[in-house]
């Protein structure tokens, strides 16, 4: 972990030296570009959230809760795949 930290420190020092070597005018230009990019990204996210919230419907759908075990779409063979299910059905005369 210490080796990783040392490697990152060296990398960031080199990066800082390269940044300081740039002329001041170019530093201002790059900073302005990054700020404009961040501003556009933020505006895009705000517009997307605003669009999604204005588009959403305020309808609440209330339905009955269905038992997933007793769904009509499943075949009877799938429900009777274990011995215990088969025995319980025979005992209680379920079909």
Backbone torsions as a table, in degrees:
resi	resn	phi	psi	omega
1	UNK	NA	-38.5	179.1
2	UNK	-66.6	-35.5	179.4
3	UNK	-66.3	-40.4	177.5
4	UNK	-62.8	-43.7	179.1
5	UNK	-62.2	-41.8	178.9
6	UNK	-65.1	-41.4	178.4
7	UNK	-63.1	-43.5	178.1
8	UNK	-65.2	-38.7	177.9
9	UNK	-61.4	-43.1	178.9
10	UNK	-63.9	-42.7	179.4
11	UNK	-61.9	-45.4	-178.9
12	UNK	-69.0	-32.6	175.4
13	UNK	-64.4	-43.0	178.1
14	UNK	-63.8	-41.9	179.1
15	UNK	-62.4	-41.4	179.1
16	UNK	-66.2	-38.7	177.3
17	UNK	-63.8	-41.4	178.0
18	UNK	-64.8	-37.4	179.1
19	UNK	-66.7	-43.0	-179.6
20	UNK	-68.1	-26.1	179.9
21	UNK	-74.5	-20.1	178.6
22	UNK	-69.6	147.9	174.9
23	UNK	-63.8	153.1	-176.2
24	UNK	-60.6	-37.5	-179.9
25	UNK	-63.2	-40.0	179.0
26	UNK	-70.0	-35.9	176.4
27	UNK	-61.3	-43.3	178.2
28	UNK	-63.1	-39.7	-179.2
29	UNK	-64.7	-46.8	179.2
30	UNK	-63.3	-41.2	178.6
31	UNK	-62.5	-40.8	178.7
32	UNK	-64.9	-41.5	178.0
33	UNK	-62.2	-44.7	178.7
34	UNK	-63.8	-40.4	179.1
35	UNK	-65.6	-43.1	179.0
36	UNK	-64.1	-40.3	176.9
37	UNK	-62.5	-42.8	178.1
38	UNK	-64.9	-40.4	179.0
39	UNK	-63.5	-43.7	178.2
40	UNK	-64.7	-41.1	178.4
41	UNK	-63.6	-43.6	178.7
42	UNK	-64.5	-43.3	178.8
43	UNK	-63.5	-39.3	177.9
44	UNK	-63.1	-42.7	179.6
45	UNK	-66.7	-42.4	179.2
46	UNK	-63.5	-42.5	178.1
47	UNK	-63.8	-40.5	179.6
48	UNK	-64.3	-44.1	178.9
49	UNK	-65.0	-42.3	179.5
50	UNK	-62.5	-42.8	179.2
51	UNK	-64.1	-45.1	-178.2
52	UNK	-65.9	-38.8	-179.5
53	UNK	-73.5	-32.1	178.0
54	UNK	-75.4	-25.1	-178.3
55	UNK	-82.9	-25.3	-173.6
56	UNK	-66.5	148.4	179.3
57	UNK	-95.2	147.0	-179.8
58	UNK	-98.8	28.6	179.4
59	UNK	-87.6	137.6	175.9
60	UNK	-113.2	121.8	-179.1
61	UNK	-93.4	123.6	179.3
62	UNK	-112.6	120.3	-179.8
63	UNK	-128.5	162.1	175.5
64	UNK	-72.2	148.0	177.0
65	UNK	-80.6	130.0	179.9
66	UNK	-103.7	139.6	177.2
67	UNK	-75.7	120.1	-176.7
68	UNK	-67.7	-22.4	-179.9
69	UNK	-73.3	-35.1	-174.6
70	UNK	-102.1	33.6	177.9
71	UNK	-66.1	143.8	-179.1
72	UNK	-72.5	-25.0	-174.0
73	UNK	-74.2	-19.0	-178.2
74	UNK	-80.5	147.3	-179.7
75	UNK	-78.6	151.8	178.3
76	UNK	-61.9	-27.9	179.8
77	UNK	-65.9	-34.3	-179.6
78	UNK	-70.7	-35.6	179.1
79	UNK	-72.2	-25.3	-177.0
80	UNK	-106.8	36.5	-175.5
81	UNK	-83.7	-10.6	178.9
82	UNK	-112.8	158.4	-179.4
83	UNK	-67.5	-38.1	-178.7
84	UNK	-65.8	-39.0	177.7
85	UNK	-64.3	-41.6	179.7
86	UNK	-64.4	-43.2	180.0
87	UNK	-66.7	-41.0	178.7
88	UNK	-63.6	-39.8	178.8
89	UNK	-64.5	-37.4	179.1
90	UNK	-70.2	-39.9	-178.5
91	UNK	-65.9	-46.4	-176.1
92	UNK	-94.4	7.1	177.7
93	UNK	54.1	47.1	175.5
94	UNK	-90.3	147.8	178.3
95	UNK	-117.2	NA	NA
